[in-house]
Amino acid sequence: MAWTVLVLSGVLEAVWASALSASEGFKRKGPTALFAAALTLSMAGLAWSMTALPTGTAYAVWVGVGATLTVLWGILTGRERADWSRLLLLVLLVGSIVGLKAVS
C-alpha cells in the first residue's frame, strides 16, 4: 500500500509542478488552487509513505516519478522538445525507480 500511495503522490507532484507553472506566479486562480491542493495531497502521501519505506528510497521515487511525468507533460504539450537523448535519460530514470523498488 505504501508503494501505491508513494507513486500516486509522485503523480500529484507532476500535477502541482505543472499547475505552478500555469499559475503564472500565482496570478491565475484556477491553477493556483490546483497547485495548492495537489501539493498538499502529494506531501501528505509522501509523508505517510515514509512511515513504511526508507526515507531516501521514498524521496527518490517520489521525485523520479514527478520529474518524469512533468517532462513528459511538457513534451506532450509542446513546451519541451523530445529528442532521443532526453527520452533515453527518462527511460534510465524510470529504470532507476523500478530498481529501487526491486531492492527495497
MDAnalysis code that builds the backbone (N, CA, C; Angstrom):
import MDAnalysis as mda
import numpy as np

u = mda.Universe.empty(312, n_residues=104, atom_resindex=np.repeat(np.arange(104), 3), trajectory=True)
u.add_TopologyAttr("name", ["N", "CA", "C"] * 104)
u.add_TopologyAttr("resid", np.arange(1, 105))
u.add_TopologyAttr("resname", ["MET", "ALA", "TRP", "THR", "VAL", "LEU", "VAL", "LEU", "SER", "GLY", "VAL", "LEU", "GLU", "ALA", "VAL", "TRP", "ALA", "SER", "ALA", "LEU", "SER", "ALA", "SER", "GLU", "GLY", "PHE", "LYS", "ARG", "LYS", "GLY", "PRO", "THR", "ALA", "LEU", "PHE", "ALA", "ALA", "ALA", "LEU", "THR", "LEU", "SER", "MET", "ALA", "GLY", "LEU", "ALA", "TRP", "SER", "MET", "THR", "ALA", "LEU", "PRO", "THR", "GLY", "THR", "ALA", "TYR", "ALA", "VAL", "TRP", "VAL", "GLY", "VAL", "GLY", "ALA", "THR", "LEU", "THR", "VAL", "LEU", "TRP", "GLY", "ILE", "LEU", "THR", "GLY", "ARG", "GLU", "ARG", "ALA", "ASP", "TRP", "SER", "ARG", "LEU", "LEU", "LEU", "LEU", "VAL", "LEU", "LEU", "VAL", "GLY", "SER", "ILE", "VAL", "GLY", "LEU", "LYS", "ALA", "VAL", "SER"])
u.atoms.positions = np.array([
    [0.811, -1.198, 0.000],
    [0.000, 0.000, 0.000],
    [0.857, 1.266, 0.000],
    [1.975, 1.219, 0.747],
    [2.843, 2.399, 0.815],
    [3.410, 2.748, -0.561],
    [3.743, 1.725, -1.347],
    [4.280, 1.987, -2.682],
    [3.226, 2.622, -3.585],
    [1.993, 2.169, -3.483],
    [0.915, 2.730, -4.302],
    [0.697, 4.195, -3.951],
    [0.632, 4.490, -2.668],
    [0.455, 5.875, -2.221],
    [1.638, 6.722, -2.666],
    [2.828, 6.169, -2.585],
    [4.026, 6.908, -2.986],
    [3.995, 7.257, -4.475],
    [3.653, 6.303, -5.312],
    [3.601, 6.564, -6.759],
    [2.500, 7.585, -7.070],
    [1.342, 7.454, -6.434],
    [0.273, 8.437, -6.646],
    [0.702, 9.826, -6.169],
    [1.466, 9.877, -5.101],
    [1.998, 11.156, -4.628],
    [2.985, 11.744, -5.628],
    [3.751, 10.885, -6.282],
    [4.652, 11.337, -7.343],
    [3.882, 11.898, -8.529],
    [2.759, 11.265, -8.862],
    [1.900, 11.784, -9.933],
    [1.386, 13.170, -9.547],
    [0.973, 13.304, -8.290],
    [0.497, 14.612, -7.827],
    [1.618, 15.654, -7.818],
    [2.846, 15.207, -7.648],
    [3.972, 16.146, -7.741],
    [4.045, 16.738, -9.146],
    [3.850, 15.908, -10.143],
    [3.839, 16.409, -11.522],
    [2.677, 17.368, -11.740],
    [1.533, 17.063, -11.126],
    [0.365, 17.950, -11.250],
    [0.674, 19.305, -10.638],
    [1.219, 19.315, -9.409],
    [1.453, 20.622, -8.782],
    [2.569, 21.396, -9.473],
    [3.558, 20.705, -9.986],
    [4.628, 21.412, -10.704],
    [4.086, 22.068, -11.973],
    [3.250, 21.346, -12.695],
    [2.656, 21.903, -13.918],
    [1.678, 23.024, -13.592],
    [0.903, 22.852, -12.529],
    [-0.037, 23.892, -12.122],
    [0.703, 25.134, -11.644],
    [1.826, 24.948, -10.985],
    [2.624, 26.092, -10.540],
    [3.075, 26.921, -11.728],
    [3.530, 26.253, -12.765],
    [3.936, 26.959, -13.977],
    [2.749, 27.680, -14.612],
    [1.609, 26.995, -14.669],
    [0.412, 27.573, -15.291],
    [-0.184, 28.712, -14.475],
    [0.158, 28.785, -13.188],
    [-0.404, 29.843, -12.338],
    [0.181, 31.221, -12.641],
    [1.278, 31.233, -13.400],
    [1.945, 32.484, -13.775],
    [2.236, 33.347, -12.543],
    [2.951, 32.753, -11.610],
    [3.334, 33.482, -10.404],
    [2.165, 33.691, -9.459],
    [1.271, 32.737, -9.397],
    [0.074, 32.767, -8.556],
    [-0.918, 33.854, -8.958],
    [-0.867, 34.275, -10.213],
    [-1.793, 35.308, -10.707],
    [-3.099, 34.713, -11.218],
    [-3.088, 33.430, -11.595],
    [-4.292, 32.771, -12.107],
    [-4.870, 31.880, -11.008],
    [-6.128, 32.095, -10.687],
    [-6.737, 31.428, -9.527],
    [-6.908, 29.920, -9.704],
    [-7.368, 29.474, -10.864],
    [-7.600, 28.045, -11.075],
    [-6.338, 27.218, -10.908],
    [-5.288, 27.534, -11.667],
    [-4.043, 26.781, -11.494],
    [-3.438, 26.928, -10.095],
    [-3.628, 28.081, -9.468],
    [-3.105, 28.273, -8.110],
    [-3.819, 27.353, -7.131],
    [-5.144, 27.228, -7.258],
    [-5.907, 26.329, -6.384],
    [-5.515, 24.876, -6.632],
    [-5.345, 24.509, -7.892],
    [-4.912, 23.146, -8.220],
    [-3.526, 22.878, -7.642],
    [-2.633, 23.840, -7.759],
    [-1.291, 23.726, -7.186],
    [-1.370, 23.440, -5.685],
    [-2.151, 24.241, -4.964],
    [-2.236, 24.099, -3.511],
    [-2.808, 22.742, -3.108],
    [-3.856, 22.308, -3.789],
    [-4.476, 21.024, -3.455],
    [-3.534, 19.863, -3.771],
    [-2.938, 19.878, -4.965],
    [-2.042, 18.789, -5.360],
    [-0.799, 18.750, -4.478],
    [-0.272, 19.919, -4.134],
    [0.911, 19.972, -3.260],
    [0.598, 19.372, -1.891],
    [-0.529, 19.757, -1.329],
    [-0.909, 19.251, -0.015],
    [-1.073, 17.732, -0.032],
    [-1.801, 17.222, -1.009],
    [-2.017, 15.779, -1.101],
    [-0.724, 15.023, -1.407],
    [0.109, 15.602, -2.259],
    [1.377, 14.970, -2.610],
    [2.286, 14.851, -1.389],
    [2.404, 15.928, -0.640],
    [3.246, 15.911, 0.561],
    [2.693, 14.968, 1.624],
    [1.369, 14.965, 1.788],
    [0.759, 14.065, 2.775],
    [1.017, 12.606, 2.398],
    [0.889, 12.290, 1.116],
    [1.156, 10.925, 0.673],
    [2.608, 10.536, 0.851],
    [3.505, 11.462, 0.535],
    [4.937, 11.197, 0.729],
    [5.228, 10.955, 2.201],
    [4.692, 11.805, 3.057],
    [4.933, 11.660, 4.496],
    [4.402, 10.323, 5.010],
    [3.210, 9.949, 4.563],
    [2.628, 8.689, 5.009],
    [3.474, 7.514, 4.511],
    [3.914, 7.575, 3.267],
    [4.730, 6.501, 2.702],
    [6.038, 6.323, 3.465],
    [6.571, 7.423, 3.959],
    [7.834, 7.369, 4.688],
    [7.708, 6.680, 6.041],
    [6.476, 6.419, 6.494],
    [6.321, 5.656, 7.734],
    [6.583, 4.169, 7.513],
    [6.510, 3.738, 6.240],
    [6.711, 2.322, 5.938],
    [7.927, 2.061, 5.050],
    [8.436, 3.093, 4.399],
    [9.557, 2.933, 3.469],
    [10.738, 3.773, 3.939],
    [11.961, 3.375, 3.566],
    [13.127, 4.196, 3.920],
    [13.011, 5.587, 3.290],
    [13.400, 6.578, 4.037],
    [13.259, 7.970, 3.596],
    [13.941, 8.228, 2.262],
    [15.172, 7.802, 2.116],
    [15.911, 8.061, 0.877],
    [15.255, 7.418, -0.328],
    [14.802, 6.191, -0.164],
    [14.132, 5.486, -1.255],
    [12.821, 6.169, -1.602],
    [12.023, 6.485, -0.584],
    [10.731, 7.123, -0.822],
    [10.907, 8.462, -1.526],
    [11.839, 9.260, -1.059],
    [12.040, 10.576, -1.654],
    [12.538, 10.457, -3.095],
    [13.468, 9.547, -3.344],
    [13.990, 9.370, -4.704],
    [12.903, 8.913, -5.663],
    [12.059, 8.001, -5.235],
    [10.972, 7.524, -6.086],
    [9.968, 8.642, -6.333],
    [9.596, 9.368, -5.299],
    [8.645, 10.487, -5.407],
    [9.142, 11.533, -6.406],
    [10.386, 11.935, -6.259],
    [10.968, 12.924, -7.169],
    [11.078, 12.360, -8.582],
    [11.515, 11.106, -8.697],
    [11.681, 10.498, -10.016],
    [10.378, 10.392, -10.783],
    [9.324, 9.932, -10.110],
    [8.008, 9.836, -10.759],
    [7.534, 11.223, -11.161],
    [7.626, 12.173, -10.244],
    [7.171, 13.530, -10.541],
    [7.953, 14.185, -11.663],
    [9.254, 14.040, -11.636],
    [10.095, 14.654, -12.673],
    [9.835, 14.025, -14.036],
    [9.733, 12.711, -14.069],
    [9.474, 12.023, -15.335],
    [8.153, 12.473, -15.943],
    [7.112, 12.478, -15.142],
    [5.800, 12.866, -15.659],
    [5.728, 14.345, -16.029],
    [6.442, 15.185, -15.293],
    [6.461, 16.607, -15.616],
    [7.135, 16.846, -16.965],
    [8.242, 16.169, -17.213],
    [8.929, 16.292, -18.507],
    [8.043, 15.748, -19.626],
    [7.424, 14.584, -19.394],
    [6.542, 14.025, -20.423],
    [5.367, 14.951, -20.721],
    [4.803, 15.566, -19.689],
    [3.720, 16.533, -19.901],
    [4.220, 17.719, -20.736],
    [5.411, 18.193, -20.433],
    [5.995, 19.282, -21.215],
    [6.192, 18.906, -22.673],
    [6.599, 17.681, -22.912],
    [6.777, 17.209, -24.286],
    [5.423, 17.104, -24.982],
    [4.436, 16.521, -24.296],
    [3.109, 16.350, -24.897],
    [2.422, 17.683, -25.205],
    [2.684, 18.689, -24.395],
    [2.064, 19.999, -24.620],
    [2.899, 20.891, -25.538],
    [4.059, 20.399, -25.959],
    [4.903, 21.156, -26.882],
    [5.771, 22.210, -26.226],
    [5.832, 22.217, -24.910],
    [6.651, 23.212, -24.203],
    [8.104, 22.781, -24.059],
    [8.330, 21.473, -24.236],
    [9.694, 20.941, -24.180],
    [9.917, 20.072, -25.405],
    [11.160, 20.004, -25.828],
    [11.457, 19.210, -27.020],
    [11.659, 17.744, -26.645],
    [11.330, 16.902, -27.587],
    [11.544, 15.466, -27.401],
    [12.641, 15.028, -28.361],
    [13.774, 14.665, -27.823],
    [14.828, 14.101, -28.663],
    [15.276, 12.792, -28.019],
    [16.045, 12.024, -28.775],
    [16.412, 10.687, -28.320],
    [17.207, 10.702, -27.028],
    [18.091, 11.649, -26.861],
    [18.893, 11.676, -25.642],
    [18.031, 11.959, -24.418],
    [17.080, 12.863, -24.549],
    [16.182, 13.190, -23.440],
    [15.298, 11.979, -23.097],
    [14.769, 11.329, -24.116],
    [13.922, 10.158, -23.891],
    [14.723, 9.007, -23.283],
    [15.949, 8.822, -23.723],
    [16.807, 7.788, -23.144],
    [17.053, 8.059, -21.659],
    [17.314, 9.305, -21.320],
    [17.536, 9.651, -19.916],
    [16.281, 9.417, -19.077],
    [15.117, 9.671, -19.639],
    [13.874, 9.379, -18.918],
    [13.705, 7.877, -18.704],
    [14.059, 7.088, -19.708],
    [13.992, 5.633, -19.557],
    [14.946, 5.175, -18.449],
    [16.131, 5.749, -18.398],
    [17.080, 5.411, -17.333],
    [16.537, 5.817, -15.960],
    [15.874, 6.955, -15.891],
    [15.290, 7.409, -14.634],
    [14.199, 6.451, -14.168],
    [13.323, 6.076, -15.071],
    [12.265, 5.113, -14.729],
    [12.889, 3.771, -14.336],
    [13.914, 3.362, -15.040],
    [14.608, 2.122, -14.681],
    [15.199, 2.188, -13.282],
    [15.707, 3.332, -12.908],
    [16.254, 3.510, -11.560],
    [15.156, 3.423, -10.503],
    [13.996, 3.971, -10.807],
    [12.863, 3.902, -9.876],
    [12.446, 2.448, -9.683],
    [12.328, 1.735, -10.788],
    [11.968, 0.304, -10.708],
    [13.045, -0.460, -9.952],
    [14.286, -0.113, -10.161],
    [15.387, -0.765, -9.444],
    [15.306, -0.533, -7.950],
    [14.964, 0.685, -7.550],
    [14.823, 0.957, -6.112],
    [13.696, 0.119, -5.503],
    [12.617, -0.026, -6.250],
    [11.514, -0.869, -5.761],
    [11.979, -2.315, -5.647],
    [12.740, -2.765, -6.618],
    [13.180, -4.157, -6.626],
    [14.092, -4.495, -5.444],
    [14.904, -3.560, -5.004],
    [15.842, -3.843, -3.928],
    [15.309, -3.447, -2.550],
    [14.119, -2.880, -2.518],
    [13.536, -2.470, -1.218],
    [12.656, -3.551, -0.641],
])
